[in-house]
């Protein structure tokens, strides 16, 4: 990390080059300074939003399932098919290290 001079922190330039202005517009001036002092000159991978959405959805879906929400209800709530819900539950069980990731038909209420 490169130390940011105090005068840069206290001063907000009216006109920045476009490459900096786009960052300022997204995250603000001080955050832009912190970002470029930490990562300036490096390549940085920024994952896509849909990847984050999927991870968060799957975690929330599993928490709802553990609380007793049925796969049919989950499918409706998350706009998925019931088969997709079962696949997510299976994947989440594997992620959690649960052996025997089969879901009993008795658990589903069918």
Buried (B, 14 or more C-beta within 10 A) or exposed (E): EEEEEEEEEEEEEEEBEEEBBEBBEEEEBEEBBBBBEEEEEEEEEEEEEEEEEEEEBBEEBBEBBEEEBBBEBBBEEBEBEBEBBBEBBBEBBEEEEEEEBEBEEEEEEE
